[in-house]
């Protein structure tokens, strides 16, 4: 889908352009290609005069393939998180192209900051808005979204910590161990994707800061860019802290499971030792010797039963005294 946005009064008006017979106005400020088909990419190339990257090129990870200048246009590809609140969060590469004070975005997923910025600019935007302004709005929304994700992860990590180390508190989640491990794994996956997104955005901001002189950006834009860099650095540090804490919780949960398994094995070992003497006595009296005086006595059978009980109780009392149980 090809969406073109241009200024109309105090708002950014948008419309969908069909690849067959469609045209892109010269006043277009933001050209958004969402899962583009080849005719849509060709239309943008003819109208703007820059090549559109393919999906395979956007997925390359080396910096020289993600941040470069070609024919006067600056190509910047970043990895953004999508569907972070679902059961299957993903990451997707998004390319930002700045050319002639016009922004072109190429994406194959729908990160939430795009819809937020589009709706906000559709309500109100400055008359002098440009592609650089739209890019800064998108980056600011992406950073805010990353901060929200990390805040939610932090709350989840605190809940997991309480469920592991204080499972008997009132209102605690008494779920099974595999449920806790599954939640730890999911939280760790979201955290790693958030870190990947922040690292990618940090590289993009550093590239913009180095290119600001060549693009003749104003001082307020450069100051905003530096503020974003500080925010990304702080969020990256917090994401690293959360990742380390999640690793600690995983090790702690594995230790708890190991202790529970050892307790179960200990119980079986104690039971087998407790039953060993009665089994020995029963085996002796089950041998059916020809000369066994106890068999002819009236109290022989009760005495054997009492001896079995004593043989079972004495080891149990001894284990309790040694604090093995």
MARBA-476167 format. One line per 2 residues: their letters; for each residue y, x, z of N, C-alpha, C, CB. Coordinates in steps of 0.1 Angstrom, whole numbers, plus 2048, in hexadecimal, padded with zeros to 3 digits. Each point is the difference from the previous one (the first is absolute). Glycine has a CB too. Example, Ala and Ser with C-alpha at 12.3 -4.5 7.8 and 13.67 -1.06 7.14 Angstrom:
# MARBA-476167
as) 7C7,884,84E,80C,7F7,800,80C,809,800,7F4,7ED,80C; 817,80F,7ED,80B,809,800,80B,7F8,808,7FA,80C,7EA
END
This chain:
# MARBA-476167
xx) 7F4,808,800,80C,7F8,800,80C,809,800,7F4,7ED,80C; 816,80F,7EC,80D,808,7FF,80B,7F7,805,7F7,80D,7EC
xx) 80F,7F8,81F,80B,7F9,806,80D,808,7FF,7F0,7F4,810; 81A,806,7EB,80D,807,7FE,80A,7FA,809,7FB,806,7E8
xx) 80D,802,81F,80A,7FB,809,80D,807,7FD,7EF,7FD,812; 81C,7FA,7EE,80D,805,7FD,80A,7F8,809,7FA,806,7E8
xx) 812,800,819,80A,7FA,809,806,7F3,7FA,805,817,809; 7FB,7DF,7FF,807,7F3,7FD,808,7FC,80B,7ED,7F9,7F1
xx) 820,80A,80F,809,7FD,80B,7FD,809,80C,802,7E8,7F8; 7FA,812,813,7FD,807,80C,7F1,800,803,816,7FA,809
xx) 7E2,804,7ED,7F1,800,801,7FA,807,7F5,801,7EA,80C; 7F2,81A,7F6,7F8,806,7F5,7F7,7F6,7FA,802,817,80C
xx) 801,7E5,7E8,7F9,7F6,7F9,7F4,806,7F9,814,7F2,7FD; 7E0,807,804,7F4,806,7FA,7FA,7F6,7F6,7FC,80D,815
xx) 7FD,7F8,7E1,7F9,7F7,7F7,7F4,808,7FA,816,7F3,7FA; 7E0,806,802,7F4,806,7FA,802,801,7F1,7F2,7F7,812
xx) 80B,815,7E9,802,803,7F1,7F2,801,7FA,816,80C,804; 7E8,7EC,7F2,7F4,800,7F9,7FF,80C,7F6,7FE,7E6,802
xx) 7F7,820,7FD,7FF,80C,7F7,802,7FD,7F1,7F1,80A,811; 80C,7EA,7EB,801,7FC,7F2,80E,7F9,7FE,7E7,7FD,7FF
xx) 821,80B,7FB,80E,7FB,7FC,80A,800,80B,7F4,7F2,7F1; 808,814,81B,809,801,80B,80A,80B,7FF,7EF,7F6,80E
xx) 81C,80A,7F9,80A,80B,800,804,803,80E,808,7F9,7E9; 7FC,813,819,805,804,80D,80F,803,7FF,7EA,80A,806
xx) 81E,7EE,802,80F,801,7FF,804,80E,804,802,7E7,804; 80A,81D,7F7,805,80D,804,805,800,80E,807,804,7E8
xx) 7FC,7F0,81D,805,7FF,80E,7F5,800,80A,813,7F3,7F7; 7E1,80F,805,7F5,800,809,801,80B,80A,7F1,7F5,7EF
xx) 80E,808,81E,801,80B,80A,7F2,804,805,816,7F7,807; 7E1,7FF,7FA,7F2,803,805,7F6,7FA,7F7,808,801,818
xx) 7F0,807,7E2,7F5,7FC,7F7,7F3,802,808,80D,805,7EA; 7EC,7F0,819,7F4,801,808,7F4,7FD,7F7,80D,7F9,815
xx) 7EA,810,7EA,7F3,7FF,7F8,7F5,7FE,80B,808,80E,7EC; 7F2,7E6,814,7F5,7FD,80A,7F3,7FE,7F8,811,7F6,810
xx) 7E6,813,7F2,7F3,800,7F8,803,7FE,7F1,7F4,7F7,814; 814,813,7E6,805,7FE,7F2,7F4,801,7F6,817,808,807
xx) 7EA,7F0,7EF,7F8,802,7F4,807,809,7F6,7F5,7E9,804; 803,81D,7F3,807,80A,7F6,80C,7FA,7F9,7EA,80A,7FD
xx) 816,7E9,7FE,80C,7FC,7FA,80D,800,809,7F1,7F2,7F1; 80D,80B,81B,80B,800,80A,806,80E,802,7F6,7EC,80B
xx) 801,81E,7F6,804,80D,801,807,805,7F4,7ED,804,80F; 80E,7F8,7E5,806,804,7F4,80E,7FA,7FE,7EA,802,7F6
xx) 818,7F2,80F,80D,7F9,7FF,80A,808,809,7F5,7EA,7FC; 807,81A,810,809,807,809,803,80E,7FA,7F7,7F4,814
xx) 800,812,7E6,802,80E,7FA,80A,7FF,7F4,7E9,807,807; 816,7EE,7F1,80A,7FE,7F5,80E,7FD,805,7ED,7F8,7F2
xx) 813,800,819,80E,7FC,805,806,80B,808,7F8,7E9,801; 801,81F,807,806,80A,809,7FF,80E,7FA,7FA,7F2,813
xx) 7FC,811,7E5,7FE,80D,7FA,7F9,80A,808,815,7FB,7F5; 7E3,800,815,7F8,80A,808,7F2,7FB,800,813,805,80F
xx) 7E3,804,7F2,7F2,7FD,800,7FC,7FA,80D,7FC,812,7F0; 7FB,7E4,810,7FA,7FA,80C,7F3,807,803,80A,7EA,7FA
xx) 7F4,81A,813,7F4,807,804,7F4,7F6,800,80E,810,80E; 7E7,7F6,7EF,7F4,7F8,801,7FB,7FF,80E,7FA,807,7E8
xx) 7FC,7F0,81A,7FB,7FF,80E,7F9,80C,804,7FD,7E8,7FD; 7FC,81F,7FA,7F9,80C,803,80A,80B,804,7ED,7FA,7F1
xx) 81E,807,808,80A,80A,803,806,7FD,80E,805,803,7E7; 7FD,7F1,81C,806,7FC,80D,7F7,804,80C,80C,7ED,7F5
xx) 7E7,814,809,7F6,802,80A,7FE,80F,803,7F5,7EB,7FA; 811,81E,7FE,7FF,80E,802,807,804,80D,7FF,804,7E7
xx) 7FC,806,820,805,803,80D,809,80C,800,7EC,7F5,80A; 814,814,7EC,808,80C,801,80E,7FC,7FF,7EE,80E,7F6
xx) 81B,7F9,812,80E,7FC,800,807,801,7F2,801,808,817; 7FB,802,7E1,807,802,7F3,7FD,7F4,7F7,7FE,819,802
xx) 7F7,7E0,800,7FD,7F4,7F8,806,7F3,805,7EB,80B,7FA; 81A,7F6,813,806,7F4,806,810,801,801,7EB,7FE,80D
xx) 81A,80E,7F3,80F,801,801,804,80A,7F5,800,7FC,819; 807,7FE,7DD,804,809,7F5,80B,7F9,7F8,7E9,80A,7FE
xx) 81D,7FD,7F9,80B,7FB,7F7,7FB,801,7F2,812,807,810; 7F0,7EF,7E8,7FC,7FF,7F2,80A,7F8,7F8,7E8,802,807
xx) 81E,805,7EF,80A,7F9,7F8,80C,7FB,808,7ED,7FA,7EF; 817,80D,81B,80B,7FB,808,7FC,7F6,80B,80E,805,7EC
xx) 7E6,7F6,814,7FC,7F6,809,7F8,807,80C,7FF,7EE,7EE; 803,80D,81E,7F9,806,80B,7F5,7F7,804,815,80B,808
xx) 7DF,7FA,7F8,7F3,7F9,803,7FC,804,80E,7F9,7FF,7E8; 805,7F6,820,7FC,802,80E,7F5,7F7,803,817,808,807
xx) 7DD,7FD,7FD,7F5,7F7,803,7FC,802,80F,7F7,802,7E8; 807,7F3,81F,7FD,800,80E,7F4,7F7,802,818,804,807
xx) 7E1,7FF,804,7F5,7F7,804,804,7F7,80B,7F0,812,7FA; 80F,7E1,803,804,7F6,80A,7F4,7F8,805,816,7FE,7F5
xx) 7EB,7FD,817,7F6,7F8,806,801,7F1,7FC,7FE,810,813; 7F7,7EA,7EA,800,7F1,7FD,7F5,7F9,808,807,806,7E9
xx) 7FC,7EE,81B,7F7,7F7,807,7FC,807,80D,7F8,7F5,7EB; 812,810,81D,7FD,807,80C,7FA,7F7,80B,812,811,7FA
xx) 7F2,7E2,805,7FB,7F7,80B,7F3,7F9,7FD,818,7FD,805; 7E2,806,7EF,7F4,7FA,7FC,7F4,809,805,80B,7F5,7EC
xx) 7E9,806,812,7F4,807,804,7FE,80C,7F7,7F6,7EB,809; 810,816,7EB,7FE,80B,7F7,80D,805,7FB,7EA,7F6,7F8
xx) 81D,812,810,80D,806,7FC,7FE,80A,7F5,809,7FC,817; 800,805,7E0,7FF,80A,7F5,80D,807,7FE,7EF,7F1,7F5
xx) 810,81A,803,80C,807,7FC,801,7FF,7F0,7FF,80F,815; 80D,7F2,7E6,802,7FF,7F2,80C,809,7FC,7F7,7E8,800
xx) 808,81E,7F4,80A,809,7FB,80B,7F7,7FA,7F0,813,7FC; 81C,7F0,806,80C,7FA,7FA,809,80A,7FB,7FF,7ED,810
xx) 805,812,7E3,809,809,7FA,80E,7FB,7FF,7ED,809,7F3; 81D,7FE,812,80E,7FD,7FE,806,809,7F6,802,7F9,818
xx) 805,801,7DE,807,808,7F5,80F,7FD,801,7EA,7FF,7F1; 81E,80B,811,80E,7FF,7FF,805,806,7F3,802,801,819
xx) 805,7F6,7DF,805,804,7F4,80D,7F8,7FD,7E9,807,7F7; 822,801,807,80D,7F9,7FC,804,7F5,80A,7FA,805,7E9
xx) 805,7FE,824,804,7F7,80B,7F8,7F3,7FF,817,80A,800; 7DD,7F7,7FB,7F7,7F5,7FF,7F2,804,807,80C,7F7,7EB
xx) 7EE,800,81C,7F4,803,807,7F4,7F8,7F9,80C,804,815; 7EA,803,7E8,7F3,7FB,7FA,7F5,802,80A,808,804,7E8
xx) 7F1,7F2,81C,7F5,801,809,7F3,7FC,7F9,80F,7FC,814; 7E7,80C,7EE,7F3,7FD,7FA,7F5,800,80B,806,80B,7EA
xx) 7F4,7E9,818,7F6,7FF,80B,7F5,7F7,7FB,812,803,811; 7E3,7FE,7F7,7F4,7F8,7FD,7FB,7F9,80C,7F9,810,7EF
xx) 80F,7EF,81B,7FE,7F8,80C,80D,7FA,804,7EC,80E,807; 814,7EB,804,80C,7F9,805,803,804,80E,7FC,7ED,7F0
xx) 80A,81F,812,805,803,80E,80A,7F6,805,7FB,818,7FB; 805,7E5,811,809,7F6,805,80F,804,7FF,7EE,7F9,810
xx) 816,814,7F1,80E,803,7FF,806,7FC,7F3,7FC,813,80F; 7FC,7EC,7E6,806,7FC,7F3,805,7F2,800,7F1,810,7F5
xx) 807,7E7,811,804,7F2,800,80B,7FE,80A,7E9,7F9,7FA; 817,80E,811,80B,7FF,80A,80D,804,7FA,7F0,805,812
xx) 811,807,7E7,80C,805,7FA,804,7F6,7F4,7FA,818,806; 7FD,7E4,7F2,803,7F7,7F5,807,7F3,806,7ED,80A,7F2
xx) 80D,7F0,818,806,7F4,806,80D,802,806,7E9,7F8,804; 819,813,803,80D,803,806,80B,802,7F6,7F4,80B,813
xx) 809,7FD,7E2,80A,802,7F6,803,7F4,7F8,7F9,818,7FF; 7FD,7DF,800,802,7F3,7F9,809,7F7,807,7EA,802,7F6
xx) 817,800,817,80A,7F8,808,80E,806,800,7ED,7F9,80E; 813,814,7F4,80D,807,800,7FF,80E,7FD,808,7F0,810
xx) 800,816,7E7,800,80E,7FD,80F,804,7FC,7E7,7FF,7F9; 81C,80D,808,80E,805,7FC,801,7FF,7F1,802,80F,814
xx) 80A,7EE,7E7,802,7FF,7F2,7FE,80E,7F9,810,7ED,803; 7F2,81D,804,7FE,80E,7FA,7F2,806,802,819,803,804
xx) 7DD,7F4,7FE,7F3,805,803,7FB,808,7F4,7FC,7EC,80F; 7FC,81E,7F3,7FA,808,7F6,7F1,803,803,816,80A,7FB
xx) 7E4,7FC,7FC,7F2,804,802,7FE,808,80C,7FC,7FE,7E8; 80D,80C,81B,7FF,808,80C,801,7F8,80C,80A,812,7F4
xx) 7FF,7E3,80C,801,7F8,80C,7F3,7F8,802,819,7FE,7FC; 7E1,7FD,7FA,7F4,7F8,801,7F5,809,805,806,7F1,7ED
xx) 7F9,81C,80E,7F6,809,805,802,803,80F,7FF,80B,7E9; 80D,7F7,81C,802,802,80E,7FC,7F4,808,813,810,7FA
xx) 7F0,7E4,801,7FC,7F4,807,7F1,7FF,801,814,7F4,7F8; 7E5,810,7FD,7F1,7FF,800,7FA,80B,80A,800,7F8,7E8
xx) 806,814,818,7FB,80A,809,802,7FC,80E,804,812,7EF; 808,7E9,814,803,7FC,80E,7F7,7F5,804,818,806,7FD
xx) 7E5,7F0,7FB,7F6,7F6,803,7F2,805,802,80E,7F0,7F3; 7EE,81A,805,7F3,806,802,7FF,807,80D,7FE,803,7E7
xx) 80C,804,81D,800,807,80D,800,7F6,80B,80D,813,7F6; 7FB,7E2,809,7FF,7F6,80B,7F2,7FA,801,819,7FB,7FC
xx) 7E1,802,7F8,7F3,7FB,800,7F6,809,807,805,7F3,7EB; 7FC,81A,812,7F7,80A,806,802,800,80F,801,80E,7EB
xx) 80B,7F1,81A,803,800,80E,7F9,7F4,806,816,80C,7FD; 7EB,7E8,7FD,7FA,7F4,805,7F0,802,801,813,7F2,7F6
xx) 7E8,814,800,7F1,802,800,7FC,809,80B,800,7FD,7E7; 808,80E,81B,7FD,809,80B,801,7F9,80E,808,814,7F2
xx) 802,7E4,80F,802,7F8,80D,7F4,7F7,803,819,801,7FD; 7E2,7F9,7F8,7F4,7F7,802,7F4,809,803,809,7EF,7F0
xx) 7F5,81C,80A,7F5,809,803,801,805,80E,7FF,807,7E8; 80D,7FC,81D,802,805,80E,7FB,7F5,809,813,80F,7F9
xx) 7F0,7E5,805,7FC,7F5,809,7F1,7FE,7FF,816,7F5,7FD; 7E4,80D,7F7,7F1,7FF,7FF,7FA,80B,807,802,7F5,7EA
xx) 803,817,816,7FA,80C,806,801,7FE,810,807,80F,7ED; 804,7EB,818,801,7FE,80E,7F5,7F6,804,819,805,800
xx) 7E5,7F0,7F8,7F6,7F6,803,7F2,807,800,80E,7EE,7F7; 7EF,81A,800,7F3,807,7FF,7FE,809,80C,801,7FF,7E7
xx) 80A,808,81D,7FF,809,80C,7FD,7F8,80C,810,80F,7F6; 7F6,7E5,80C,7FD,7F8,80C,7F2,7FB,800,818,7F9,801
xx) 7E3,803,7F3,7F3,7FA,7FF,7F5,80B,803,808,7EF,7EF; 7FB,81D,80E,7F6,80B,803,800,805,80E,803,807,7E8
xx) 809,7FB,81E,801,806,80D,802,7F6,80B,80A,813,7F5; 7F9,7E0,808,802,7F6,80A,7F9,7F3,7FB,816,80B,809
xx) 7DD,7F5,7F5,7FA,7F4,7FA,7FE,7F4,809,7F4,810,7F2; 80E,7F3,81C,7FE,7F5,80A,80D,7FA,804,7EB,80C,807
xx) 820,7F7,7F3,80C,7FA,805,801,7F2,7FC,80C,816,7FE; 7FB,7E1,809,801,7F2,7FC,806,7FE,7F2,803,7FA,818
xx) 7F7,7FE,7E0,804,7FE,7F2,7FD,80B,7F6,812,7F3,80A; 7E6,816,7FA,7FC,80B,7F7,7F6,7FB,7F6,804,811,812
xx) 7FC,7F6,7E3,7F7,7FC,7F5,7F2,807,803,813,7FE,7EF; 7E3,7FA,814,7F3,806,804,7F7,800,7F3,803,7F8,818
xx) 802,80C,7DD,7F8,800,7F4,7F6,80B,800,813,7F7,7F4; 7E4,809,803,7F5,809,7FF,806,80E,7FB,7EF,7EE,7FB
xx) 809,81C,808,805,80E,7FD,802,801,7F1,7F4,809,814; 803,7F1,7E4,802,802,7F1,80D,7F9,7FB,7E7,802,7FE
xx) 81D,7F3,809,80D,7FA,7FD,80C,809,803,7F5,7EA,804; 80A,81D,807,80B,809,803,800,80C,7F7,7FE,7FA,818
xx) 7F6,80B,7E4,800,80B,7F7,805,7FC,7F2,7EC,809,80C; 811,7EA,7F0,805,7FB,7F3,80F,7FF,800,7EA,7F4,7FD
xx) 81B,808,80E,80F,7FF,802,807,80E,7FF,7FD,7EA,80D; 7FC,81F,7FA,806,80E,800,7FF,805,7F2,7F8,804,817
xx) 7FE,7FA,7E1,7FF,805,7F3,80A,7F9,7F7,7E8,804,803; 81A,7EF,7FE,80A,7FA,7F8,80F,805,803,7F1,7EB,7FF
xx) 811,816,80E,80E,805,804,802,80E,7FB,7FF,7F2,814; 7F7,817,7ED,801,80D,7FA,802,800,7F1,7F2,808,813
xx) 808,7EF,7E6,802,7FF,7F2,80E,7FC,7FC,7E8,7FA,7FE; 81D,7FC,809,80E,7FC,7FE,80A,80B,803,7FA,7E9,805
xx) 803,81F,806,809,80B,804,800,80B,7F6,7FC,7FA,818; 7F8,809,7E2,800,80B,7F6,807,7FB,7F3,7EA,808,80A
xx) 815,7EC,7F3,807,7FB,7F4,80F,800,802,7EC,7F2,7FA; 818,80A,813,80F,801,803,805,80E,7FF,7FD,7EC,80F
xx) 7FB,81E,7F6,804,80E,7FF,801,804,7F2,7F5,804,816; 802,7F8,7E2,800,804,7F2,80D,7FB,7F9,7E7,800,7FF
xx) 81C,7F3,804,80D,7FA,7FB,80C,808,804,7F4,7E9,800; 80D,81A,80D,80B,807,805,802,80E,7FA,7FE,7F3,816
xx) 7F7,814,7E9,800,80D,7F9,805,7FF,7F2,7EE,808,80F; 80E,7EE,7EA,804,7FE,7F2,80F,7FD,7FF,7E9,7F8,7FA
xx) 81B,7FF,80F,80E,7FC,800,809,80C,804,7FA,7E8,806; 801,820,804,808,80C,804,802,80A,7F4,7F6,7FD,817
xx) 7FF,805,7E1,802,809,7F5,80A,7FA,7F6,7E8,808,803; 817,7EB,7FB,80A,7F9,7F6,80E,802,805,7EE,7EF,7FA
xx) 814,80F,813,80E,801,806,805,80F,7FF,7FB,7ED,80F; 7FC,81D,7F3,804,80E,7FE,804,803,7F2,7F0,806,813
xx) 808,7F4,7E4,803,802,7F1,80E,7FA,7FD,7E7,800,7FB; 81C,7F4,80A,80C,7F9,7FE,80C,808,806,7F5,7EA,800
xx) 809,81C,80C,80A,808,806,803,80C,7F8,7F9,7F8,816; 7FD,80E,7E4,803,80C,7F7,806,7FC,7F3,7ED,80B,80B
xx) 811,7E9,7F1,806,7FB,7F3,80D,7F9,802,7E9,7FE,7F7; 81C,800,815,80C,7F9,803,80C,806,7F9,7F6,7F8,816
xx) 80B,815,7EA,80B,807,7FA,801,7FD,7F1,7FF,812,812; 7F5,7EF,7E8,800,7FE,7F1,803,7F1,7FC,7EF,813,7FF
xx) 80D,7E4,80A,803,7F2,7FD,80E,7FC,805,7E8,7FB,802; 81F,80E,805,80E,7FE,805,800,7F3,809,809,80B,7EB
xx) 7EF,7F6,81F,800,7F5,809,80B,801,80A,7E7,7FE,7FE; 81E,7F7,807,80B,800,80A,7FB,805,80D,80B,7ED,7F4
xx) 7FF,816,815,7FD,806,80D,7F8,7F5,808,814,80F,7FF; 7F0,7E5,800,7F9,7F6,809,7F2,7FE,7FB,815,7F4,804
xx) 7E8,80D,7EF,7F2,7FF,7FC,7F8,80C,805,807,7F3,7EC; 7FF,819,814,7F9,80C,804,7FE,7FF,80F,80A,80E,7EE
xx) 800,7ED,81A,7FE,7FE,80E,7F4,7F6,803,819,805,804; 7E7,7F0,7F4,7F5,7F7,802,7F2,806,7FD,810,7ED,7FA
xx) 7F0,81C,7FC,7F4,807,7FC,7FB,809,80B,807,7FF,7E8; 802,808,81E,7FD,809,80C,7FB,7F7,80B,810,811,7F9
xx) 7F6,7E4,80A,7FB,7F7,80B,7F2,7FB,7FD,817,7F9,804; 7E6,804,7EF,7F2,7FC,7FD,7F7,80B,802,809,7F0,7EF
xx) 7FB,81D,80E,7F7,80B,802,7FC,802,80F,80A,80B,7EB; 800,7F3,81D,7FE,801,80F,7F7,7F5,804,816,80B,803
xx) 7EC,7E9,7F8,7F7,7F5,804,7F2,802,7FC,813,7F1,7FE; 7EB,814,7F6,7F2,803,7FB,7FA,80B,808,806,7F9,7E9
xx) 801,811,81B,7FB,80B,808,7FB,7FB,80E,80F,810,7F3; 7FA,7E7,813,7FC,7FB,80D,7F4,7F7,7FF,818,801,806
xx) 7E7,7F6,7EF,7F5,7F8,7FF,7F3,808,7FD,80F,7EE,7F7; 7F2,81D,801,7F5,808,7FE,7FB,806,80C,808,805,7E9
xx) 801,800,820,7FB,805,80D,7F9,7F6,808,813,810,800; 7F3,7E3,800,7FA,7F6,808,7F2,7FC,7FA,817,7F7,806
xx) 7E8,809,7ED,7F3,7FD,7FA,7F5,80B,803,80C,7F4,7ED; 7F9,819,814,7F7,80A,804,7FB,7FE,80F,80C,810,7F0
xx) 7FE,7EC,818,7FC,7FE,80E,7F6,7F4,801,817,808,808; 7EB,7EE,7F0,7F6,7F4,801,7F3,805,7FA,813,7F0,7FD
xx) 7ED,818,7F9,7F3,805,7FB,7F8,808,80A,80A,800,7E9; 7FD,808,81E,7FA,808,80B,7FB,7F7,80B,80F,814,7FB
xx) 7F8,7E2,809,7FC,7F7,80A,7F4,7F8,7FC,817,7FF,808; 7E9,7FD,7EB,7F4,7F9,7FB,7F4,808,800,80F,7F3,7F1
xx) 7F2,81A,80C,7F5,80A,800,7FB,801,80F,809,80C,7EC; 800,7F4,81D,7FC,801,80E,7F9,7F4,805,814,80E,804
xx) 7F1,7E6,7F7,7F9,7F3,804,7F2,800,7FA,816,7F4,801; 7E9,811,7F2,7F2,800,7FA,7F7,809,808,80B,7FC,7E9
xx) 7F9,810,81B,7F8,808,808,7FC,7FA,80D,80B,814,7F5; 7FF,7E5,811,7FE,7FA,80D,7F6,7F4,7FF,817,806,807
xx) 7EA,7F3,7EE,7F7,7F4,7FE,7F2,805,7FD,813,7F3,7F7; 7EC,818,802,7F2,806,7FD,7FA,805,80E,807,806,7E8
xx) 802,800,820,7FB,804,80D,7FC,7F4,809,80F,814,7FF; 7F8,7E1,800,7FC,7F4,808,7F3,7FB,7FB,818,7FA,804
xx) 7E6,805,7EF,7F3,7FC,7FB,7F5,809,804,80C,7F6,7EC; 7F6,817,813,7F6,80A,805,7FC,7FE,80E,809,810,7EF
xx) 801,7EE,81A,7FD,7FD,80E,7F8,7F4,802,815,80B,806; 7EF,7EA,7F3,7F8,7F4,801,7F2,802,7FB,814,7F3,7FC
xx) 7EA,814,7F9,7F2,803,7FC,7F8,808,80A,808,7FF,7E8; 7FF,80B,81E,7FA,808,80A,7FB,7F8,80C,80E,814,7F8
xx) 7FB,7E2,80C,7FD,7F8,80B,7F3,7F7,7FD,818,7FF,807; 7E7,7FD,7ED,7F4,7F8,7FC,7F4,809,801,80E,7F1,7F1
xx) 7F3,81B,809,7F4,809,800,7FD,804,80E,807,808,7EA; 803,7F9,81F,7FD,804,80E,7F8,7F4,807,815,80E,801
xx) 7EF,7E6,7FC,7F9,7F5,806,7F1,800,7FC,816,7F2,800; 7E8,810,7F3,7F2,800,7FC,7F8,80B,806,808,7F6,7EA
xx) 7FF,816,817,7F9,80B,806,7FD,7FE,80F,80C,80F,7F1; 7FD,7EA,816,7FE,7FD,80E,7F4,7F6,802,818,805,805
xx) 7E9,7F1,7F2,7F5,7F6,801,7F3,806,7FD,810,7EF,7F9; 7EF,81A,7FE,7F3,806,7FD,7FB,809,80B,806,800,7E8
xx) 803,807,81F,7FC,808,80B,7FC,7F7,80C,810,812,7F9; 7F8,7E3,809,7FC,7F7,80B,7F3,7FA,7FE,818,7FB,803
xx) 7E4,801,7F1,7F3,7FA,7FE,7F5,80A,7FF,80C,7EE,7F4; 7F7,81E,80C,7F5,80A,7FE,7F6,801,80C,810,80D,7F2
xx) 7F5,7F3,81B,7F7,801,80B,7F7,7F3,801,811,80E,80C; 7F5,7E6,7F3,7F7,7F4,801,7F6,800,7F5,813,7F3,80A
xx) 7F1,812,7EA,7F6,801,7F5,7F5,80A,803,812,7FA,7F0; 7F2,811,817,7F6,809,804,7F6,7FA,80A,810,813,7FC
xx) 7F5,7E6,80E,7F8,7FA,80A,7F7,7F5,7FA,811,805,812; 7F5,7F3,7E6,7F7,7F6,7F9,7F6,806,7F8,813,7F0,800
xx) 7F0,81B,7F9,7F6,807,7F8,7F4,805,809,812,806,7EF; 7F2,7FF,81C,7F5,806,809,7F7,7F4,805,80F,813,807
xx) 7F7,7E2,7FD,7F7,7F5,805,7FA,7F9,7F4,80E,7FE,814; 7F6,805,7E0,7F9,7F9,7F5,7F5,809,7FA,815,7F4,7FB
xx) 7E8,817,80C,7F6,809,7FB,7F2,7FA,803,810,813,802; 7EF,7E4,808,7F3,7FA,803,7F5,80B,804,806,7ED,7F1
xx) 7FE,81B,819,7F6,80A,805,7F5,7F8,808,812,812,802; 7E3,7F4,7FE,7F5,7FA,808,802,800,80F,7F1,806,7EE
xx) 815,805,816,803,801,80F,80F,800,802,7EB,80D,803; 81B,7E8,7FF,80F,7FE,802,801,7F8,80D,806,802,7E7
xx) 7FC,804,825,7FF,7F9,80C,80A,7F4,801,7F9,815,80B; 813,7ED,7EE,80A,7F6,801,7FC,7F2,7FA,811,812,800
xx) 7E5,7EF,7F7,7FC,7F4,7F9,7F8,7F7,80A,800,80C,7EA; 7FA,7F9,820,7F8,7F8,809,808,7FB,80C,7EC,80D,7F9
xx) 821,7F8,808,808,7FC,80C,807,7F3,7FC,802,818,808; 801,7E0,803,807,7F4,7FD,80F,802,7FD,7F0,7F5,80F
xx) 815,815,7F7,80E,803,7FE,803,80B,7F4,804,7FB,818; 7F1,808,7E1,802,80A,7F5,809,7FC,7F5,7E9,807,806
xx) 816,7EC,7F5,808,7FC,7F5,80F,7FE,805,7EC,7F4,7F6; 817,806,815,80E,7FF,805,806,80E,802,7FB,7EA,80B
xx) 7FD,81F,7FA,805,80E,802,803,806,7F3,7F2,802,815; 806,7FC,7E1,803,806,7F3,80E,7FA,7FA,7E7,803,7FC
xx) 81B,7F0,806,80C,7FA,7FC,80C,806,807,7F4,7EB,7FA; 80B,816,813,80B,806,808,803,80E,7FC,7FA,7F1,813
xx) 7FB,817,7EA,802,80D,7FC,807,801,7F3,7EC,806,80C; 812,7F1,7EB,807,7FF,7F3,80E,7FE,802,7EB,7F8,7F5
xx) 819,7FE,813,80E,7FD,803,807,80C,806,7FA,7E8,803; 7FF,81E,807,807,80C,806,802,80B,7F6,7F5,7FA,816
xx) 801,808,7E2,801,80B,7F6,80B,7FD,7F6,7E8,805,802; 81C,7EF,7FC,80B,7FC,7F7,80D,801,807,7F1,7F1,7F3
xx) 80F,80B,81A,80D,800,807,805,80D,804,7FA,7EA,808; 7FD,81F,7FC,804,80D,805,807,808,7F5,7EC,800,80F
xx) 80F,801,7E4,808,807,7F6,80D,7FA,7FD,7EB,807,7F6; 816,7EC,80B,80D,7F9,7FD,80A,804,80B,7F4,7ED,7F5
xx) 807,812,818,809,804,80B,805,80F,7FF,7F5,7EE,80F; 801,81A,7ED,804,80E,7FE,80A,802,7F5,7E9,806,808
xx) 816,7F3,7ED,809,802,7F5,80E,7FB,804,7EE,7FD,7F0; 812,7F8,818,80D,7FB,805,807,80A,809,7F8,7E8,7FE
xx) 7FF,81E,80B,806,80A,809,805,80C,7F9,7F0,7F8,811; 80A,80C,7E4,805,80B,7F8,80B,7FD,7F7,7E9,80A,801
xx) 81A,7E8,7FF,80B,7FB,7F7,7FD,802,7F1,810,805,812; 7E3,7FA,7EB,7FC,801,7F2,801,7F2,7F9,7F1,813,806
x) 811,7E2,802,801,7F3,7FB,80E,7FB,803,7E8,7FC,803
END
